[in-house]
Amino acid sequence: MRFADLLDHTLSLFYPKVCAACGTGLLRHETTVCLSCRHLLPKTGYETYGDNPLARIFWGRVDFEAVAAIFFFSKHGKIQHLIHELKYKRNQDAGLFLGEQMGLELKKATLFQQIDYLIPVPLHPKRQYQRGYNQSEVIARGMRQTMAVPISTEVLYRNIATSTQTKKSRQARWDNVKDIFALKNPEKLAGKHVLLLDDVITTGSTLEACGQVLKQIPEIKVSIAAAACAIS
C-alpha cells in the first residue's frame, strides 16, 4: 500500500468522510455527495424556459434577462442539508459541489449563454469575517470550474449589515435589504451580461435589491441563478 493511501485510510478511521446531503459514509471513489444522493437531488428544470414560476415573482419588480434555480429546497431535504453544511458548518466543499452542478446545467441552457461575469450576492464585511467566507462566492467558485466564466466581487458591495432574513415576511425582507447595496467602479460592468448568484431564493427580496442597483449601470444585462428555491 502506498504511503498516501495508508495515510488516507488512517485518517478515515478517525475522521470518516460522510455525504454532505445524507450523512452516510462515503465510499473511496465518492467525494462530498454520495452517488445515491447525486441521482436523487430534486432538479427544477427552470433554466430551460423563461416563463418559469421563479421568474414570475420578479415580473414588474426588476427586468432580469433570465431567472433560474437548479434545485428545489424543502425542509429536511438533501438540498437543505447541503446548504446548512455550507453556511453553518464551514463545509465549503458542499458549496463547491452545488456550484459545479449549477454550472453543468446552466452551460447547457440557451437562456444562460454569453455570460460575462458571475456576481455572488455580497455579504457585509463583518458577517463575512464572522463566517470566514461568503457562501455565494464559494458557489460561484464551483460554477467557474464548470462554466469557465470569471467572478466579479469588486463592483457590487453591501454597505449596511442587516439582521437575518429567516422567518421574516416578504415585506419585512424587502425593508431589511432595499437600501443596503451599492456600486464602486461600475464602468467595469457597463454593457456586460452578468449572472447574479445566491444560495436560496425565497421571496427574492435580496436579489431584487441587488438587481435594482446593478441596473443603474449603462447597458448592463442581469440574469439570476441560485442553487435552490422554495418556490414551485
ZICORUR-V484229 format. One record per helix or strand. SS is the DSSP state (H for helix, E for strand). FROM is the first residue (numbers start at 0). TO is the last residue. If there is no record, write none. Layout:
ss: {SS SS}
from: {FROM FROM}
to: {TO TO}
This chain:
ss: {H E E H E H H E H H H E H H E E H E H E H E}
from: {2 17 24 34 42 45 52 66 77 91 109 116 124 134 150 155 169 180 185 192 204 220}
to: {13 17 24 39 42 47 55 71 87 105 111 119 130 146 150 157 176 182 188 200 213 228}
